[in-house]
């Protein structure tokens, strides 16, 4: 299966079913076989007495056009044909009868022969019944310069918005028609695609990228070979701007339409290119990028440009309840701010107070970690990417530099821990660097709030778990950290804590499943008998601490 | 070129550039190298005193998430990483500092290790600075039933909406966090795709359709082979509903997310399938279908379900200025209306008054057209699809049946013309049927208003041109009609009008370009020397009329 469809001949009715179920609409009975959707709150004898009803429609396959644009401030209703085929006269006439009150009814029709004829005959017959009906034919495509009948494409949506706005204001039918025709004179659209659309149930045709596409998968006016999004946008903007003539003092309103299957990322890149090529100051407002008037899954886009007069902007920016109207974005150079990247509460000082014994202990730790590099890398080679030792060493080196520069306070544990957290975040890298930084930063904060060392470490390791998501038994450094800290919390000595860490680390050799951390993606057999390098490092840290404590006690 | 990109490494900044230029945002200075976007009107000392700031973000490639969801009532700001890669600690911390006032700051984080760690450490460091920061981790993916750490996917947007709503209400930080966690407990999401995403500048991987996809192009949890949109939707809904447990009395809120490059038509078909499979009454509200949390151009979708409690609906349906929030659609069976397809102003009567002479003239016309079928088909075979004669005959047959049934008034021209217009619209088919119906309907209306026959025909042919779009010289029936009617308008006899029609018809044989009608797509050489069949039919009609007039005059 290439595309998400059910039976090809059900596509249009499936889509309209959703429009009916999720919009505030009433729909023609299924038995009628007519595809008519009308604003549910519209009553031709009530609103229709003072407000012109605006109908549009045409072939399907252009969703969200046209049903998505029904709503207060935009279309009163829509008549849908089959895929790429005009509805016949009967449903158009029935829709006119449903909506047209004393204020009359405007038909907004895209310039295709089938639509013109069927909507046209319906209009004539409605007039014969005494209804006040007028038609606007939209022909915004500039693809064929000398075309006697340019096609109606995405620009039609601007006519929907303008006429729906004017109708809601109570503007008379003739004036709405006049203003709509004036808009049609001023706007132009042009489309291009890398790949044509595929009809449901049929494979996509293989065609070159094309410029000047309609919305019925017609062949474009010429083959092109854009090399980038910029190139594609230039190919569209140059003839479009030429067709519209010299830009006046009035900034453009630009509409960027996804013709079908472009990703949001591609449309974002195209939008950036559009604003840059026309110049941010020359594009006052942008509509989209969004799929607005599509051609099934065509991989392409169209641009519509029109001078943004204040009258037009009033109409385009007015609120509407039409669900698919994407709104109009004011374009400007975004204001900037300088992000505050100061270390803020900086635990690193210029001439930090030193406690000789603690400083010596930290040095001892640094030397131990530097010396353990090869052993830890070797353990990691079996279960990870072999850089656990190198990573620990870069953390140790960072501490060494800070000690050399007398930046790290060693007279109190709180600023020491906070400083270590700061250094590890900056210099150690990798997930383990962030995790250890979280441990020391949170523990430092807890010490600051008056907690004891064991309690503070427990807070830190809790945060490690919260953010890291690993649990005991997951083959991570937690398997040594948790038992050691628990031992301290229970009032045991550093020696006993170190023993608990060692026991926990060694036990990781028999854990053959890993749910978190570096070993999570390694087969069980590779883990058997191998101690987790993170847990091993933690065990060695506690052993070093215990030895330092013992030797300092001996000296005393 | 397969996709609309410029340099692959520019994609994220291009997209954010547009978000900044079209949103009401302020952005971190380009020199900072940090990708931070903040609501432009947000002042931590003003709104931030009473309202919690809500930050989110993560890797890019999920547009419109996350920048599209910044705005009053949703996110206060966003921190973006590179494609599919978490931002580092520094920009997250800078963003917190920018937005966090006395009311505090909530971080909404998707459950990926990188995001948890970087946002987590930033939170710890912000707390160390005295800022009141909490985090909610979203893990809505139900793809891996026993996963200790389910991924955060599209459901994250519901958390954005809920927390943004509560924040705007002035709800305290702890309560917002509590309610967000409760929402996370209740909701679930599941994705599937026909094709994986392609990184900018790289070809798409070739993989089977998969179920249980994350949003970073990871391989899905299993390969599937859906045969239809219904099948694909069932594959998603069954495990999703199972994971969420027995549906309560509360109807679901369903969110249908386009993972990248599905067309609007495919998403419409999928939405219909979703509503039908769950049951319209079991889905109270639908969000989307729309691209909300995408995975570049992945050709797939995800469904998110959550029980729609009234508190949640208050939050989800509240207005927001976030540009990409698609709104929440109430789901219901659309109310229906019976379209009025009556003939309305019916010109066909049960026992229509007959004028013997006029009735005879119409019969003469019918016989002529029946007899001309082969000749007209032959002319059409060179320039069109060879059915011009058959089409005229079906119109003639329709008139014959109406005359036999005494439905057609022949005592007055106005109801006769209107009746013919009605018959041709119903029975003749094709563009020419609609065009001739327009001619007779409009002419009938003009006669009704008191115009003379020539003037009325001129009005009718004017409407034909207006709706049909053809002009004189375009090789259509107009080339005979226009000179004949002009002759009548100038006071000439029917014989002279018939001569003018004949001259005009014959002249079409030398017109080798056609701008409208059936010959518009035929090469010049095929048209040379061939009279247009429509013009030929018109000439024969006027000749028959002139003969009838002459013979009736003779009888008198």
Interface residues (C-beta under 8 A of the other chain):
Chain A: X1 X2 X3 X4 X5 X6 X10 X11 X14 X15 X17 X18 X19 X20 X21 X22 X23 X24 X25 X26 X27 X28 X29 X30 X32 X34 X36 X38 X40 X61 X63 X64 X89 X90 X91 X93 X94 X95 X97 X98 X111 X113 X114 X116 X117 X118 X119 X120 X121 X124 X125 X127 X128 X129 X130 X135 X148 X149 X194 X200 X209 X225 X226 X227 X228 X229 X230 X232 X260 X261 X262 X263 X264 X265 X266 X267 X268 X269 X270 X271 X272 X273 X275 X280 X286 X291 X294 X296 X297 X301 X323 X327 X329 X330 X331 X332 X333 X334 X335 X336 X337 X338 X339 X340 X341 X344 X345 X418 X421 X422 X425 X431 X434 X435 X437 X438 X441 X442 X444 X445 X448 X463 X466 X467 X468 X469 X471 X515 X516
Chain B: X1 X2 X3 X4 X5 X6 X10 X11 X14 X15 X17 X18 X19 X20 X21 X22 X23 X24 X25 X26 X27 X28 X29 X30 X32 X34 X36 X38 X40 X61 X63 X64 X89 X90 X91 X93 X94 X95 X97 X98 X111 X113 X114 X116 X117 X118 X119 X120 X121 X124 X125 X127 X128 X129 X130 X135 X148 X149 X194 X200 X209 X225 X226 X227 X228 X229 X230 X232 X260 X261 X262 X263 X264 X265 X266 X267 X268 X269 X270 X271 X272 X273 X275 X280 X286 X291 X294 X296 X297 X301 X323 X327 X329 X330 X331 X332 X333 X334 X335 X336 X337 X338 X339 X340 X341 X344 X345 X418 X421 X422 X425 X431 X434 X435 X437 X438 X441 X442 X444 X445 X448 X463 X466 X467 X468 X469 X471 X474 X515 X516
